[in-house]
Amino acid sequence: MSHAFLIAAPQSGSGKTTVTLAIMAALNRRGLTVAPFKCGPDFIDPGYHRLVTGCQSINLDAWMCPEQFVLETFRHHSAGADVAVIEGVMGLFDGLGASSTEGSSAQIAAITGAPVVLVVNARGMAASAAALVKGFAGFDPNVSLAGVIFNNVGSDSHADLLRLAMSQALPEVNVFGCIPRDESLAIPSRHLGLVTAEDNPLPPEFLDRLAEMAERCLDLDGLAGLKANPTPPASVNEVSFSGIHPDCGAVRIAVARDAAFCFVYEDNLRLLREAGAEIISFSPLEDVALPSGISGIYLPGGYPELYAKRLSANSGVLNAIRAAVAADMPVYAECGGFVYLTEGIGEGGEQPVADFAGIFPVRCRMLPRRKALGYRQVELLQGTAIGREGNVCRGHEFHYSEAGAMPDNIKRCYNVSRQGTLLYPEGYSVRNCLASYVHLHFGSNPEIAALFVKACR
């Protein structure tokens, strides 16, 4: 039984990300090794987790991935850590629908056995806060509510009222602390309403203030002492995603990783390694060429539009990618990586023109409103470097850019659907290059990593 807990909230905007970072920072400064996790498909918060803890944060998502994979990856990445801290998503029980916890923080809590600590925005509430917590405590018998942290507390007397109300209504639920209102601890948001840790590395003095607040206001010993008690799914005990053969050497796969390409599920890279890949990171922003001796390329998502001019000016990497595609090297790209493989961003006018690789004969443009957001299921219409015809994979789509009309002669390898409704054919392919707006989680299908490594080999 490992030390772990999940930080959730009744609704988005309650302050759970700030509280999560404060706790992680404080535990890290105490010398504890913190294994960070994030519920759901989000890429932004894991970047901040890594910044605070020094460890890669891992997405746990039981809609994209089988429950057994979620439990296995939680065990794998929390092994050896002093405490695992999971940040929830949205409200605790908010998932794909009103009658199901699928895709919710509660589902992850049930799978991992992690006790829940509820962050409640107590502004304007006293006894009503206890009533709210009581409702959450009794809503789902598969979720264990260990305690609560009250945020936006107005004064010491307000905190006393909250503690008294909890002791009378729910004496078995710990109050792990009351955090006073402090607007200076808010994390800034900028580009597209979001900001990455790469684009906005929080200054040390800000992290110090977070840690000091946690030391002053929260019961860190009590939090660090919480333990997960997972109940394994009734199916198999282990999930094998490895496709490597003992007599095969590692295959070098170049993965773009820098400020422009920072959205990648860490388990995708882990599964590639377990399938026999040697991951070689490179920067389309800084490097003058691709790494030597590679047999495949993976271009993850990110914000290439923020660095369009620099990416466009780096002809060395762009030419190398063009040559790799022409030579039939397997190339897989998603979202920002797909944009990087188009002709570029902008058609002139108000948007500056930036020229990219030109593998796909369209240009992209940024929209004032979000183009797409949500879970996606992908069915392969034909064999590709990542799957066979008929394979089903799952992932997530989030972008503000829009590609121009793709010519009919460019193959579509995917049927993309949302909750059973067919949306459109996508998954564009040129030679041995496959690109899409969908961020696939390789944990959704055990063949993806193995087949991509095999194709590269």
RABELMO-V514887 format. One record per run of one state. SS is the DSSP state (a for helix, b for strand, c for the rest). FROM is the first residue (numbers start at 0). TO is the last residue. If there is no record, write none. Layout:
# RABELMO-V514887
ss->(SS SS)
from->(FROM FROM)
to->(TO TO)
This chain:
# RABELMO-V514887
ss->(c b c a c b c a c b c a c b c b c b c a c b c a c b c a c b c a c a c a b c a c b c b c b c a c b c b c b c a c a c b c a c b c b c b c b c b c b c b c b c b c b c b c b c b c b c a c a c)
from->(0 2 9 15 29 33 39 43 53 57 60 66 78 82 87 96 97 99 100 104 112 114 121 126 137 144 153 155 169 173 180 182 185 190 193 203 217 218 219 224 226 227 250 256 262 263 265 274 276 282 295 299 300 301 303 313 314 326 329 334 335 340 341 345 347 348 350 351 353 355 359 366 371 380 383 384 386 387 391 399 400 403 410 418 420 430 432 436 438 440 441 444 446 456)
to->(1 8 14 28 32 38 42 52 56 59 65 77 81 86 95 96 98 99 103 111 113 120 125 136 143 152 154 168 172 179 181 184 189 192 202 216 217 218 223 225 226 249 255 261 262 264 273 275 281 294 298 299 300 302 312 313 325 328 333 334 339 340 344 346 347 349 350 352 354 358 365 370 379 382 383 385 386 390 398 399 402 409 417 419 429 431 435 437 439 440 443 445 455 456)
